[in-house]
């Protein structure tokens, strides 16, 4: 899905900071890293575009009344928007002169304030009196957390003291050269020089996004194993039933072959009753599977649609597996010499 931002080749580097004793070490680090050829862009921020929840409550004026609204907060500088490829719809980007009294907001926030068009929100204020905050621009909605959550009102503010991370956009890997590893190693050297004694902690941004779905990945593995085990046990049971039935009808098969029945006709005779049962099982299972999948997907405001072909393909696959299992014994029984099956006991 299009999450509204760029996520490839971005590294988030954790920066040591003291809220009560802020320093400019991170700016020194940024100035040194700007000279590295493997780095495309840098942004000092609190968290990346998609991250855990950090929110504040602000007062807004809507239809002549005052409301309080819970807003997701992101801290960043003028490079935050271009680094993550977030689209600026109206107004301007943050700049170095902006204080925490200047915000960029998303479309959802603008709509919550009662503005149908993003440009209408530019130049307006939220809060009141000394706490008034100017809206400098409006950005296109992007996912703030995982796809389990809808897009909430968001504000990006600059020059915050809570800048605990450095977002680094690396240049793409050249074919087999491993340039990014070399660049990260060089970044670590500069980091250790400025922050001696601190751990060098970094993470690729797409890995951060992937971690939002660990529960789904674990569930997928569990379902794969349990489904495979269930199908295997079912196939063993079906094979045993076919062997038993074929042995019981051995003389009937021999008589039919003597009377001119072909191998195909004998296989069809033995298989059709079993395949009917598998088909009935699919008819029972498909509505239950659809209900279970649909119920699970309700937890995700952003989700893929359930297509009918998925269930029909699954049913067709099961019938094919059943037929292959049936064929193991039925073809052998149909091809046997009728003399052996009709021999007097």
C-alpha positions as CSV (number, residue, x, y, z in Angstrom):
1,X,0.0,0.0,0.0
2,X,1.0,3.6,-0.5
3,X,1.7,4.8,3.1
4,X,2.2,8.4,2.0
5,X,6.0,8.5,2.5
6,X,9.3,7.0,1.4
7,X,10.6,4.2,3.5
8,X,13.5,2.7,1.5
9,X,17.2,3.4,2.3
10,X,16.4,5.4,5.4
11,X,18.2,4.8,8.7
12,X,17.1,6.1,12.1
13,X,20.0,6.8,14.4
14,X,19.4,7.2,18.1
15,X,20.9,10.4,19.5
16,X,21.7,10.8,23.3
17,X,20.0,13.9,24.7
18,X,19.2,15.5,28.0
19,X,15.9,17.3,28.1
20,X,17.0,19.7,30.8
21,X,20.5,20.2,29.4
22,X,20.2,20.3,25.7
23,X,23.4,20.8,23.6
24,X,24.4,21.3,20.0
25,X,26.4,18.1,19.5
26,X,23.8,16.7,17.1
27,X,24.3,19.7,14.9
28,X,28.0,19.2,14.9
29,X,27.4,15.5,13.9
30,X,25.1,16.6,11.1
31,X,27.7,19.1,9.7
32,X,30.3,16.3,9.6
33,X,28.0,13.7,8.0
34,X,26.9,16.2,5.3
35,X,30.3,15.7,3.7
36,X,29.9,11.9,3.3
37,X,29.2,10.9,-0.3
38,X,26.9,8.0,0.7
39,X,24.4,10.3,2.4
40,X,21.6,11.9,0.4
41,X,19.8,13.9,3.1
42,X,19.7,14.4,6.9
43,X,17.0,15.4,9.3
44,X,17.1,16.0,13.1
45,X,13.8,14.8,14.6
46,X,12.2,13.2,17.6
47,X,10.7,10.2,15.8
48,X,10.4,9.0,12.2
49,X,7.2,9.6,10.2
50,X,5.6,6.3,11.3
51,X,6.3,5.5,14.9
52,X,4.7,5.1,18.3
53,X,2.0,7.4,19.5
54,X,3.0,10.8,20.9
55,X,0.1,13.2,21.3
56,X,-1.0,16.5,22.8
57,X,-4.3,18.2,23.2
58,X,-5.0,21.6,21.5
59,X,-7.9,24.0,21.3
60,X,-9.4,24.8,18.0
61,X,-12.2,27.1,16.8
62,X,-14.9,25.4,14.7
63,X,-18.3,26.9,13.7
64,X,-17.9,29.6,16.4
65,X,-17.3,27.1,19.2
66,X,-14.2,26.0,20.9
67,X,-13.2,22.4,20.9
68,X,-10.3,20.3,22.3
69,X,-8.7,17.9,19.8
70,X,-6.1,15.2,20.4
71,X,-3.2,15.6,17.9
72,X,-0.4,13.2,17.0
73,X,2.9,15.1,17.3
74,X,6.1,14.7,15.2
75,X,9.2,16.8,15.7
76,X,11.4,17.6,12.8
77,X,13.3,20.2,10.8
78,X,13.0,21.6,7.3
79,X,14.5,18.4,5.9
80,X,11.9,16.1,7.5
81,X,9.3,16.5,4.7
82,X,11.6,16.1,1.7
83,X,13.6,13.2,3.4
84,X,10.4,11.1,3.8
85,X,8.9,12.2,0.5
86,X,5.8,13.6,2.2
87,X,3.7,15.8,-0.1
88,X,3.2,19.5,0.9
89,X,-0.3,20.4,-0.3
90,X,-0.5,24.1,0.7
91,X,1.6,26.7,2.5
92,X,5.3,26.4,3.1
93,X,7.7,24.0,4.8
94,X,9.2,24.6,8.2
95,X,12.4,26.7,8.2
96,X,15.3,27.2,10.7
97,X,13.7,30.4,12.0
98,X,10.5,28.7,13.1
99,X,9.8,28.1,16.8
100,X,7.5,25.5,18.4
101,X,4.7,28.0,17.7
102,X,4.7,27.1,14.0
103,X,3.1,23.8,12.8
104,X,2.7,21.8,9.6
105,X,-0.6,19.9,9.9
106,X,-2.0,17.0,7.8
107,X,-5.3,17.0,5.8
108,X,-7.1,15.2,8.6
109,X,-6.3,18.0,11.1
110,X,-7.4,20.6,8.6
111,X,-10.7,18.8,8.0
112,X,-11.2,18.5,11.8
113,X,-10.9,22.2,12.0
114,X,-13.7,22.6,9.4
115,X,-11.6,23.4,6.3
116,X,-12.7,21.6,3.1
117,X,-9.5,22.7,1.3
118,X,-6.0,22.5,2.7
119,X,-5.2,26.0,1.6
120,X,-7.9,27.4,3.8
121,X,-6.1,26.3,6.9
122,X,-2.8,28.0,6.0
123,X,-2.3,31.1,8.2
124,X,-4.9,30.1,10.7
125,X,-4.1,29.5,14.4
126,X,-4.8,26.8,17.0
127,X,-4.8,27.5,20.7
128,X,-5.4,30.9,22.1
129,X,-3.7,33.9,23.7
130,X,0.0,33.2,24.5
131,X,-0.4,29.6,23.3
132,X,-1.4,30.5,19.8
133,X,0.3,28.4,17.1
134,X,0.5,29.3,13.4
135,X,-0.3,26.8,10.7
136,X,2.4,27.3,8.1
137,X,1.3,24.5,5.8
138,X,-0.7,21.4,5.2
139,X,0.8,18.1,4.1
140,X,-0.9,15.1,2.5
141,X,-2.2,12.4,4.9
142,X,0.2,9.6,5.6
143,X,0.1,6.6,8.0
144,X,1.3,7.6,11.4
145,X,1.3,4.1,12.9
146,X,0.4,0.6,11.6
147,X,-2.6,0.0,9.3
148,X,-4.5,-1.1,12.4
149,X,-5.1,2.6,13.0
150,X,-6.8,5.2,10.9
151,X,-5.0,8.5,10.0
152,X,-5.4,10.8,13.0
153,X,-4.9,14.6,13.1
154,X,-1.1,15.3,13.1
155,X,1.1,18.3,13.6
156,X,4.8,18.6,12.7
157,X,6.7,21.1,14.8
158,X,10.3,22.2,14.5
159,X,13.1,23.3,16.9
160,X,11.9,21.0,19.7
161,X,14.1,20.1,22.6
162,X,13.0,16.5,22.2
163,X,15.1,15.6,19.2
164,X,16.3,12.2,20.1
165,X,16.9,10.8,16.6
166,X,18.7,11.6,13.3
167,X,17.0,10.4,10.1
168,X,19.6,9.6,7.4
169,X,18.6,9.0,3.8
170,X,21.3,6.8,2.3
171,X,22.0,6.7,-1.4
172,X,20.9,3.4,-3.0
173,X,23.3,0.5,-3.1
174,X,25.4,0.1,-6.2
175,X,25.3,-3.4,-7.7
176,X,27.1,-5.6,-5.2
177,X,29.3,-2.8,-3.8
178,X,28.0,-2.7,-0.3
179,X,28.3,1.1,-0.2
180,X,25.7,1.5,2.6
181,X,27.6,-0.7,5.0
182,X,30.7,1.4,4.4
183,X,28.7,4.6,4.9
184,X,27.2,3.3,8.2
185,X,30.6,2.3,9.4
186,X,31.9,5.8,8.7
187,X,28.8,7.3,10.4
188,X,29.7,5.2,13.5
189,X,33.2,6.6,13.6
190,X,31.9,10.2,13.6
191,X,29.3,9.3,16.2
192,X,31.8,7.8,18.5
193,X,34.0,10.9,18.2
194,X,31.2,13.2,19.3
195,X,29.4,10.8,21.7
196,X,32.2,8.7,23.3
197,X,30.9,6.1,25.6
198,X,27.5,6.0,24.0
199,X,26.2,3.0,22.0
200,X,25.7,3.4,18.3
201,X,22.1,2.3,17.8
202,X,20.6,2.5,14.4
203,X,17.7,0.8,12.5
204,X,16.6,0.7,8.9
205,X,13.3,2.5,8.6
206,X,11.5,-0.4,6.7
207,X,12.5,-2.7,9.6
208,X,10.8,-0.3,12.0
209,X,7.6,-0.6,9.9
210,X,7.9,-4.3,9.7
211,X,8.0,-4.6,13.5
212,X,4.5,-3.1,13.6
213,X,3.3,-6.4,12.1
214,X,5.2,-9.0,14.2
215,X,2.0,-10.3,15.7
216,X,0.6,-10.9,12.2
217,X,3.9,-12.6,11.1
218,X,3.8,-14.9,14.1
219,X,0.2,-15.7,13.4
220,X,1.0,-16.5,9.8
221,X,3.7,-18.9,10.7
222,X,1.4,-20.6,13.2
223,X,-1.4,-20.9,10.7
224,X,1.0,-22.3,8.0
225,X,2.3,-25.0,10.3
226,X,-1.2,-25.9,11.6
227,X,-2.7,-25.9,8.1
228,X,0.1,-28.1,6.8
229,X,-0.3,-30.6,9.7
230,X,-4.1,-30.7,9.2
231,X,-3.8,-31.3,5.5
232,X,-1.2,-34.0,6.1
233,X,-3.3,-35.8,8.7
234,X,-6.4,-35.5,6.4
235,X,-4.5,-37.0,3.5
236,X,-3.3,-40.0,5.6
237,X,-6.9,-40.6,6.7
238,X,-8.2,-40.3,3.1
239,X,-5.5,-42.7,1.9
240,X,-6.3,-45.2,4.5
241,X,-10.0,-45.0,3.7
242,X,-9.3,-45.4,-0.1
243,X,-7.1,-48.5,0.6
244,X,-9.8,-50.1,2.8
245,X,-12.5,-49.4,0.1
246,X,-10.4,-50.7,-2.7
247,X,-9.6,-53.9,-0.9
248,X,-13.2,-54.4,-0.1
249,X,-14.2,-53.9,-3.7
250,X,-11.3,-55.8,-5.2
251,X,-13.5,-58.6,-6.8
252,X,-15.9,-56.0,-8.1
253,X,-13.0,-54.2,-9.8
254,X,-11.9,-57.5,-11.3
255,X,-15.4,-58.3,-12.7
256,X,-15.8,-54.9,-14.2
257,X,-12.4,-55.2,-16.0
258,X,-13.3,-58.6,-17.4
259,X,-16.5,-57.0,-18.7
260,X,-14.5,-54.4,-20.5
261,X,-14.2,-51.4,-18.1
262,X,-11.2,-49.2,-18.7
263,X,-8.7,-48.1,-16.0
264,X,-10.2,-44.5,-16.2
265,X,-13.7,-45.8,-15.6
266,X,-12.6,-47.9,-12.6
267,X,-10.7,-44.9,-11.2
268,X,-13.8,-42.7,-11.6
269,X,-15.9,-45.3,-9.9
270,X,-13.7,-45.4,-6.8
271,X,-12.9,-41.7,-6.7
272,X,-16.2,-39.9,-7.3
273,X,-17.8,-40.7,-3.9
274,X,-14.7,-39.4,-2.0
275,X,-14.4,-36.3,-4.2
276,X,-18.1,-35.6,-3.4
277,X,-17.3,-35.6,0.3
278,X,-14.3,-33.3,-0.3
279,X,-16.5,-30.9,-2.3
280,X,-19.1,-30.9,0.5
281,X,-16.3,-30.1,3.0
282,X,-15.2,-27.2,0.8
283,X,-18.8,-25.8,0.6
284,X,-19.0,-26.0,4.4
285,X,-15.5,-24.5,5.0
286,X,-15.5,-21.6,2.5
287,X,-18.2,-19.5,4.3
288,X,-16.6,-20.1,7.7
289,X,-13.2,-19.1,6.3
290,X,-14.7,-16.0,4.7
291,X,-16.4,-15.0,8.0
292,X,-13.2,-15.6,10.0
293,X,-10.9,-13.6,7.6
294,X,-13.4,-10.8,7.3
295,X,-13.8,-10.6,11.1
296,X,-10.0,-10.4,11.5
297,X,-9.6,-7.7,8.8
298,X,-12.0,-5.5,10.7
299,X,-9.2,-4.6,13.0
300,X,-7.5,-2.8,10.1
301,X,-8.9,0.5,8.7
302,X,-6.5,0.0,5.8
303,X,-6.9,-3.5,4.4
304,X,-6.9,-5.5,1.1
305,X,-10.3,-6.6,-0.1
306,X,-11.3,-10.3,0.2
307,X,-11.5,-11.7,-3.3
308,X,-13.7,-14.7,-4.1
309,X,-11.0,-16.3,-6.2
310,X,-8.9,-16.9,-3.1
311,X,-11.5,-19.2,-1.6
312,X,-12.3,-21.0,-4.9
313,X,-8.6,-21.5,-5.6
314,X,-8.1,-22.9,-2.1
315,X,-11.1,-25.3,-2.7
316,X,-9.8,-26.3,-6.1
317,X,-6.3,-27.0,-4.6
318,X,-7.8,-29.2,-1.9
319,X,-9.8,-31.2,-4.4
320,X,-6.6,-31.7,-6.5
321,X,-4.7,-32.9,-3.5
322,X,-7.5,-35.3,-2.6
323,X,-7.6,-36.6,-6.2
324,X,-3.8,-37.2,-6.2
325,X,-4.1,-39.1,-2.9
326,X,-7.0,-41.2,-4.3
327,X,-5.0,-41.9,-7.4
328,X,-2.2,-43.6,-5.5
329,X,-4.3,-46.6,-4.7
330,X,-7.1,-46.5,-7.3
331,X,-4.9,-46.5,-10.3
332,X,-2.9,-49.4,-8.8
333,X,-6.1,-51.3,-8.1
334,X,-7.6,-50.5,-11.6
335,X,-4.4,-51.7,-13.3
336,X,-4.2,-55.0,-11.4
337,X,-4.7,-58.3,-13.2
338,X,-8.3,-59.3,-12.7
339,X,-7.2,-62.9,-12.6
340,X,-5.5,-62.2,-9.2
341,X,-8.6,-60.6,-7.7
342,X,-11.1,-63.2,-9.0
343,X,-9.0,-66.2,-7.9
344,X,-10.9,-68.6,-5.7
345,X,-10.0,-68.3,-2.0
